[in-house]
Amino acid sequence: MVSTLDDTKRIAIATKLADMKAIQNLIISNEQMLLNACGDREICDRVREMLNDDQKNLGVLDTVIVQYGVKAEPKQTTQEMIEKAQKMMQSSELTLFEKFSQHELLKHAQVMKGLLVHKAAQVVGADIEAAITPLNTINFENRAHQEQLKGILEILGVRELTGKDPDQGIWARVQDAIAAFSGVAGSVLTQNSGMSDMTIEQIIRMDHAKANTLFMEIEAANDPLKAQEFFGQLYKDLTAHAKAEEQVVYPAVRPYYSKTSDLYQEQAEQERMLNQIMSMSPGSAEFKEQVKQLAQMTQHHINQEENEMFPKIRDNFSNAQQQQMASEFKAAKSKLQDQMAAMK
């Protein structure tokens, strides 16, 4: 029987993503505190911009975690570190310079976690790379934030030591460094900006791309255990995706798309096939053949949604409504993932 248990490497990545979300909330809390404590207008403006980025990036992280499809809790050590950091930032014993120093270290830690997840995804599976693509936005923005924080630290440090302002050429150097990062990663930032405000079409297309990647990985897997791992993830992804669509998307689009009933029927057949394949040995020839038939049926379903349903959504829903539908779909999918995890 095909198991849906998560591979240990996938769970480790899920834990790292959970750590990142917990730290992202700490970063936002820190920046709100630093903004209130800062009396320098230019520094406040830069912190405010970082805060706006980080609030958006919290939404990006939520999207990544739902697309990844494996849930985990932050490590106990991460939770303990966050509690200590909160106490430190609230302490009256630290100067403003020292608090900004702690915040810059936190940004560095977040950058490293994001880069590690990105590199680990390249090792574990192409479907993970597809799911975490929006994480690139956070990684590059955090590196740009680090450069701004270094400039802030120079200014506050010189003031603390001398009581005078430093050479304001600091900001020019900071901007040059940020421009260099943007030059390296400009296309990534451009492609992924606003990922927290994705439309329902963009979210569903990401699901479709990940499913197609998993089908290819199953087909290419010579090791039955790897095929089993990939199918376990595919089973969970397609199940949560289908049920979330039936809860959120199909009822909304039904008045504008006459073939909505076909989509329900196809997903019912997809569920039947998933459960049938679940009972097969991943080392059997029948397993691969059934997965191939499921892939063909799923591709037909994807084509119908992308070529027929999506235009109806674009024609009848405003961009704000499409974003709201995406938020509701993501919330429904996350809840379903939690329910499936609890049933293991």
N, C-alpha and C positions, 0 to 999 in steps of 0.2 A: 504493500500500500504506500502511496506517495505521501510523505509527511509534509506538513506546512511549517515545521519548526524552523526558526530562523537560524541561519548559519552564524557561528560565533563572531565572525568578522563583521557581519552586518549588524549584529547587536552592538559591537564595540563602536561602530560608526554612529549608530543611533544614540548611544550614550554621549558621544562627543558632541553631537548636535544638540542634545538636551542641555549639556553643559554650556554650550554657546548661547542658547536661549536664556538660561538663567543669568549668565554674565551680561547679556545684552540688556536685560532689565536693570541690572546693577549700573551699567554704563549710563543708561537714561536717568536713573535716580541721581547718580553723581553729577551729571551735567546740569540737572535742574538745581541741585544744591550749589554748584560752582557759579552758576548764573546769578543766583541770589546773593552770593558772597562777593562777587566781582564788581568793582567800582569803575573799571576802565571800559569806556564805551567800545573801543575797537576790539578788545579782548572779548567783551560780552557779545558783540556781533558775531565773532567767529565761533564762540561756544554755542550760540543760538543756532547757527547753521549746522554745526555738528549734531546738536540735539535733534533738529529736524531730520537730518540724514538717519540718525540712529532710531528714531521712532518709525521711520519708513522701513528701515532694515529689520526691525522686529517683525513687521508684516512679511518681509521677504523670508525670514527664517521660518515663520509659520508655514509659508508656502512650501519651502524646501522639505520640512519635516513631514507634511502631509503627502507630498509627491514621493518622498522616500518610502513611506509605507511601513516603516518599522518604528515602533514607539519604545521609548526608554525614559528613565528618570535620571536626573543629574547625579553624579557621584556624590557620596557623602562628603568626601574631602572638598569638592567644589562648593557644596552648600555651606560647609564650615568656613571656607575661605571668604565667601560672600558675606557671612555674618561678621567676620572680623573686619572686612573692608568697610562695611557700613558703619561699624563703631568708630573706625579710624577716621572716616570722612566727617562724622558728626562731632569728633573730638575738638575741643577748643585749644588743645595743646599743639596741634599742627598748624603751621603757617599756611597761607594760601598757596605759596610756592610748593610746599611739601604735599599739599592735597592735589595740586595739578601733577606733581611728580608721580604720585600713586596712580592717578588716572591714566597717565601716559603708559605706565607699566601694564595696566589693565588692558589698554588698547593693544599693546604688543602681544599680550597673551591671547587676545581674541584673534589677532591676525594669524598667529601660529596655529591655533586650533582650526581656523578656516582652511589654511594651507594644507594641514595634515589630512583633513577630511577629503580635500580635493585630490591629494596624492594617493590616499588609500583607495578612493573610488576607482582610480586608474588601475589599481592592482586587483580589486575584488570583482568588478564587473561593469560592463558598459551601461547596463541599465541604471546603475547607481550614478554614473557620470551624467546620464540624461536627467535624472531626478534632481541632482544638486546644482545644475547649471546656474540658477540664480544666485548661488552662494558667491560666485565671482564678484558680483557687485559689492557685497559686503567686504570681501577681502581687500579689494582695491581702494574702496572708500576709507576703510580703517587705516590703510597705509598712508593715505593722504592726510587723514586726521592726525596721525603720529607726527608728521612733518609740521603741521600747524601747532601742535602741542609743544614741540621742541622750541618753536619761536616764542610761544607764550612763556615757557620756562626760562628762556634767556632774559626776557623782559622782566619778569617777576623776580628772578634771581638777582639780577643786577640792582634792581630797586631795593631788594631786601638787604643787600650787602652795602650799598653806597647811598641809598636814599635818592638816587638820580636815575633818569631814564637812560637806557642804552642807545646805541646807534640804531635808528629805526630802519636801517638797511636790512635788518633781520627779516622783515616781512618780504622784501624782494627776494631774498634767498629761499625763503619758504615757498613763495609762489613758483620760483624756478624749479624747485624739487617736486612740487605737486604737478607742474606741467610735464616734467619728465615722466612721472608715473602715468599721467593721462596719455602721453604719447605712446607708451608701451601698451597700455590697456584700453585705449580710447574706444576701440570697436566693441569691447566687452561692456564697457560702461554705457555706451550708447544703446546697445542692443537690449540691455537688461534694466535700464532706468525705469523707475515706476513699476517695478515688479510687484509691489504691494498693492497696486491698483490694477491688476490684470483683469481682463474681461473673461467672461465664461468661455468664449471661444479659445482664448490663449491657454487657459487652464486645461480644457479638454484636449487640446492639441498636444500638450505636454504629456497627458495620460496616454494618448494614442502612441506617441513616439516611444515612451517607455515600454508599453506593451509589445510593440513591434521589435524593440531591442531584445526583450526577454524571449520572444519566439525565436529570434535568430540565435540567441545563446543556447537555447534548448536544442535546436537543430544541430548546432556545431559541437555540442558537448559529447565527447567520447566516454567520459566517466559517468556512469549512472547516478552517482551521488551528486555530481554537479548538475545533471539534468533535473534531479529531484529537488535540489536547492532552488534552481531557477523556476521550476514549475510551482513550487510552494509560494514563491513571491508573486508569480503571475496569477495564481489562484486568488490570492488576497487582493491584489491590485484590481483585477477585473471585477471581482465581487463587490468591493467597496465602490468602485467607479459606477457600476451599473445601478446599484441601489441608490446612490446619491443622485444620479441622473433621474431615476424614476421618482424620487422624492421632490426634487427641485426643478430640474430643467424641463422634462417632458410635460408636466402639468402646465407650466408657463407658456410653452411653445405650441401646445395642442390647438389653440384657437387659430393659429396662423399656418400650421403645417398639417395637411390632411393625412400624411403617412405616419403620424406619430404612433399609431397602433402597431405598425410594422416594426418599429424600434423596440417596443415592449416585447413583441413576440420573438424577435431575434435574441434579445437578452435572456428570455426564458429558455430558449434553446441553448444559448451559451452556458447558462447555469447548469443545465442538464449534462452537457458535454464535460464541463469542468469536474462535476461530481463523478462522472463515469471514468474519466482519466485518473481521478484521485485513487480509484481502487486498483489501478494497474501497476505492475512492476515497471520502474523506470528503465530497467535493462532489457525489456521486451521490445520486439519489433513493432508490436501492436501499439505500444505507448507512443513511439515517435510518429506513427501513421495517424493516430487519433489527434495528436497535437497539431500535426500538419493540417488536418481537416478543420480543427478549431481555429487555426490561424487564418485559413481561407475565409471562413465564415465571419471571423472578427474583422478582417480587412474589408469585406463587403459592408459590414455594419459601419465601420469607420468612414468609408467612402460616402455612404448615404448621409451620415451626420455632417461631414465636412463639405460635401458638395450641394446638399439640399437643405439640411436643417440650419446650418450656420447662416446662409443668406437670409433666411426667414427671421432669424434673431437680429441680424444687422439691420434689416428693413423695418422691424417693428419695435425694437427696444433702443432707448437712448444709451449713450456710452455709460452714463451713471447707473442705469438699470442693469446693463450687462456686467458692470463691476459689482453691483449688489448681488446679482445672481451668482457671480463667481464666489463671493464671500459666503453665501448660503450653501453653495455646493461644497466648498472647502470645509465648512463647519460640519455638514452632514457626513462627508466622507471621513473626517477625523473621528467623529462619534462612532461610525461603523467600524473603523479600524480598532478603536478601543474595545468595542463589543467583541470583535473576532479574537483579539488578544486575550480577553478574559475567558473565552471559551476553550482555550488550549488546555 
